[in-house]
Amino acid sequence: MRAGPAFFASTGPVVWNPADKAAEVSLSNGNLTATRSGGGVNNNAAVRGTTSKNSGKSYFEIHVDTSVGSASGDYSIYGIASAALGLNAYVGSTAASYGYEHSTGVKYTNGSGTALGAALAAGDVLGVAVDLDAGKMWFAKNNTWQGSGNPGAGTNPAFTGVSGTFYPAASLYKTATTQHVLTARFAPGILSYSPPSGFSAWE
C-alpha cells in the first residue's frame, strides 16, 4: 500500500550521512531528504547512508521528490556502494557499486550499463532489494519488480555476484536549471511497500 506524504521524520539511526556526501548535496528532513544544492551542471554528487551491510536480505526505498525528467536527461542513479566510491562519481561507476539510472531504467556497475526497466518520474518510488548471502540484487518501480524479477523467489535478479560491504547510495545529477531532490525510506514505519518475502527493512 502506498504511503501518503513524501516527507518523514527519521525514526531510527539509518539516514543519509552528513559526513559522507559530496559538498553539492544538502540534507534535510532528519537527513532523509537529499537535495542537489550546488556545484557545476552535468556532473554527479553522491551521498551514502549511515549503516552498511555485508550479509542478509535487506530492502529500502528512494522516493523521487522532484525530477529533471527523461527529456532533459536526469542521470541520477540510486542503489548501493562501498565506502570506496568517490563522492563525485556515479553509483555504478565502480565494480563495488550497483545502481538504477533515473531517466533510462538502465542498471549500472563497473561503469557499464544494461537496459533493465522503466524510467522514473517525480512521485515514483524505487525499491531496492539486496540479498548479500546469495549475492543478488533487484529494483522495483512502484512495487513492480523490473526485468521480471522476484526477490522472494530469488529469480531474475538485476545483478548477481554482489559481494562485500555496502551502504545505500545515490548520485544526484543537476542540469542548468533543475536540482534533484529525493527522500530515503530505510525504516519499516515509513516504507511505501512491504519488503519482499524473506527481506527486512534496511534499518
PLY file of the C-alpha trace (Angstrom):
ply
format ascii 1.0
element vertex 203
property float x
property float y
property float z
element edge 202
property int vertex1
property int vertex2
end_header
0.00 0.00 0.00
1.35 3.42 -0.95
2.24 5.82 1.85
0.80 9.30 1.55
3.32 12.03 2.39
6.66 12.24 0.62
8.43 13.52 3.73
9.04 11.73 7.02
10.98 12.38 10.19
13.72 9.88 10.91
12.58 7.17 13.32
15.94 5.48 13.72
19.66 5.68 13.12
19.77 4.97 9.38
19.74 8.22 7.40
21.90 9.87 4.74
25.29 10.51 6.28
26.13 14.23 6.57
29.80 13.26 6.93
29.76 11.09 3.78
28.36 13.22 0.99
29.54 15.49 -1.79
29.63 19.20 -0.99
26.94 19.75 -3.63
24.40 17.70 -1.66
22.41 19.25 1.19
20.39 17.22 3.67
17.11 17.99 5.45
14.08 16.20 6.95
16.18 14.48 9.62
18.86 13.70 7.00
16.44 11.58 4.97
15.98 14.09 2.14
18.90 14.87 -0.17
18.94 17.88 -2.49
21.45 18.62 -5.20
22.06 22.13 -3.94
25.02 23.44 -5.90
28.08 22.76 -7.98
28.57 22.60 -11.72
25.96 21.19 -14.06
26.05 17.84 -15.81
28.06 16.05 -13.15
27.48 13.80 -10.16
27.23 14.37 -6.42
26.93 11.27 -4.25
25.74 10.51 -0.73
25.85 7.30 1.32
23.71 6.04 4.18
24.97 5.79 7.74
24.80 2.00 8.04
26.47 -0.69 5.93
25.71 -4.38 5.50
27.72 -7.36 4.28
25.14 -10.13 4.79
21.43 -10.76 5.00
18.39 -9.80 2.91
17.61 -6.08 3.07
15.22 -3.64 1.43
14.96 0.16 1.22
13.28 2.76 -0.97
14.07 6.02 -2.71
11.15 8.42 -3.19
11.65 10.80 -6.14
10.58 14.19 -4.76
11.50 16.22 -7.85
12.72 15.09 -11.24
14.54 16.78 -14.08
12.73 14.36 -16.37
13.98 11.99 -19.01
13.70 14.53 -21.82
16.26 16.73 -20.07
18.41 13.78 -19.04
18.13 13.17 -15.30
21.08 10.85 -14.82
20.71 10.46 -11.07
21.40 6.86 -10.01
20.22 5.02 -6.89
21.45 1.79 -5.33
24.32 0.62 -3.15
28.02 1.40 -2.99
31.08 0.51 -0.97
32.95 3.12 1.03
35.42 3.42 -1.86
33.03 5.16 -4.27
34.19 8.74 -4.85
31.68 11.39 -3.83
31.77 12.99 -7.27
31.38 9.66 -9.05
28.13 7.99 -10.02
26.68 4.92 -8.34
27.56 2.03 -10.65
30.81 3.55 -11.90
32.89 1.07 -9.89
32.89 -2.71 -9.50
31.71 -2.26 -5.89
28.65 -0.13 -6.66
25.33 -1.04 -8.27
22.65 1.37 -9.40
19.49 2.13 -11.37
19.51 5.23 -13.56
16.58 7.60 -13.14
15.84 8.71 -16.69
16.55 5.46 -18.54
15.93 2.48 -16.25
19.42 1.26 -17.12
21.31 -0.72 -14.46
24.96 0.15 -13.86
28.00 -1.47 -12.30
31.71 -1.17 -13.05
30.96 1.70 -15.45
28.81 -0.44 -17.73
25.08 -0.03 -18.27
22.44 -2.52 -19.44
18.74 -1.89 -20.06
16.58 -3.21 -17.23
13.32 -1.34 -16.62
11.25 1.82 -16.81
12.32 5.42 -16.26
11.33 7.20 -13.05
9.46 10.46 -12.54
8.52 12.70 -9.64
6.38 10.79 -7.15
7.77 7.38 -8.06
9.29 5.02 -5.52
12.31 2.89 -6.37
12.53 -0.24 -4.23
15.96 -1.81 -3.75
16.24 -5.42 -2.52
19.68 -6.88 -1.79
20.43 -10.49 -0.82
24.06 -10.34 0.26
24.05 -14.01 1.23
23.23 -15.08 -2.34
24.92 -12.08 -3.98
21.77 -10.87 -5.78
20.03 -7.51 -6.18
16.69 -6.30 -7.59
14.96 -2.98 -8.34
11.23 -2.18 -8.30
9.34 0.81 -9.68
6.26 1.45 -7.54
6.35 -2.15 -6.27
6.70 -3.71 -9.75
9.98 -5.61 -9.91
11.82 -4.68 -13.07
13.15 -7.25 -15.52
10.56 -9.79 -14.27
12.50 -10.04 -11.02
11.19 -11.83 -7.95
13.32 -11.30 -4.83
11.13 -13.55 -2.70
11.79 -16.45 -5.06
15.36 -15.36 -5.76
14.76 -15.25 -9.52
15.72 -12.86 -12.36
17.94 -10.54 -10.32
19.22 -7.31 -11.83
22.69 -8.21 -10.57
24.48 -11.32 -9.37
27.88 -11.67 -7.74
27.18 -8.81 -5.32
29.72 -9.36 -2.55
31.26 -7.03 0.01
30.20 -4.31 2.42
27.68 -1.84 1.03
25.81 1.31 2.01
22.61 2.67 0.47
23.82 5.29 -2.00
22.62 7.84 -4.53
24.37 10.07 -7.03
22.35 13.19 -7.81
22.54 14.89 -11.18
21.92 18.53 -12.00
21.09 20.35 -15.22
21.47 24.08 -15.76
18.01 24.85 -14.40
16.84 21.98 -12.21
18.06 20.42 -8.99
17.19 16.88 -8.00
15.55 16.04 -4.64
14.96 12.57 -3.18
13.88 11.09 0.15
15.18 7.79 1.50
12.97 5.32 3.32
15.06 2.91 5.37
12.78 2.10 8.34
9.72 -0.20 8.45
7.32 2.53 9.53
8.00 4.79 6.57
8.26 2.34 3.68
5.70 2.72 0.91
5.59 -1.03 0.34
6.26 -4.17 2.34
9.70 -5.76 1.83
9.69 -8.88 -0.36
9.15 -12.21 1.38
12.21 -13.05 3.46
13.60 -9.49 3.36
13.67 -6.85 6.11
13.89 -3.07 6.02
17.47 -1.83 5.84
17.13 -0.22 9.28
0 1
1 2
2 3
3 4
4 5
5 6
6 7
7 8
8 9
9 10
10 11
11 12
12 13
13 14
14 15
15 16
16 17
17 18
18 19
19 20
20 21
21 22
22 23
23 24
24 25
25 26
26 27
27 28
28 29
29 30
30 31
31 32
32 33
33 34
34 35
35 36
36 37
37 38
38 39
39 40
40 41
41 42
42 43
43 44
44 45
45 46
46 47
47 48
48 49
49 50
50 51
51 52
52 53
53 54
54 55
55 56
56 57
57 58
58 59
59 60
60 61
61 62
62 63
63 64
64 65
65 66
66 67
67 68
68 69
69 70
70 71
71 72
72 73
73 74
74 75
75 76
76 77
77 78
78 79
79 80
80 81
81 82
82 83
83 84
84 85
85 86
86 87
87 88
88 89
89 90
90 91
91 92
92 93
93 94
94 95
95 96
96 97
97 98
98 99
99 100
100 101
101 102
102 103
103 104
104 105
105 106
106 107
107 108
108 109
109 110
110 111
111 112
112 113
113 114
114 115
115 116
116 117
117 118
118 119
119 120
120 121
121 122
122 123
123 124
124 125
125 126
126 127
127 128
128 129
129 130
130 131
131 132
132 133
133 134
134 135
135 136
136 137
137 138
138 139
139 140
140 141
141 142
142 143
143 144
144 145
145 146
146 147
147 148
148 149
149 150
150 151
151 152
152 153
153 154
154 155
155 156
156 157
157 158
158 159
159 160
160 161
161 162
162 163
163 164
164 165
165 166
166 167
167 168
168 169
169 170
170 171
171 172
172 173
173 174
174 175
175 176
176 177
177 178
178 179
179 180
180 181
181 182
182 183
183 184
184 185
185 186
186 187
187 188
188 189
189 190
190 191
191 192
192 193
193 194
194 195
195 196
196 197
197 198
198 199
199 200
200 201
201 202
